[in-house]
């Protein structure tokens, strides 16, 4: 093994997907249970399903309809 390597002419690999950012988020138990049940049916990890759903909402520019109770 060399003591040092020259990476000045290196290029990024086109095969690496865009990195995901790790965050902490608090979700209702019902929401997590829903995605976990979908996960069992589809074989896709529930975190990926949540990410896919949120990405679909963002791409469609969906807006949440909220009504505050008085």
Number of C-alpha atoms within 10 A of each C-alpha: 4 4 4 6 7 6 7 6 5 7 7 6 7 7 6 7 7 7 6 7 5 6 5 5 5 6 8 7 8 9 10 15 12 11 19 19 12 15 17 11 9 11 10 13 13 19 13 12 16 16 12 12 13 13 12 12 13 11 9 9 9 10 8 7 5 6 6 4 4 3
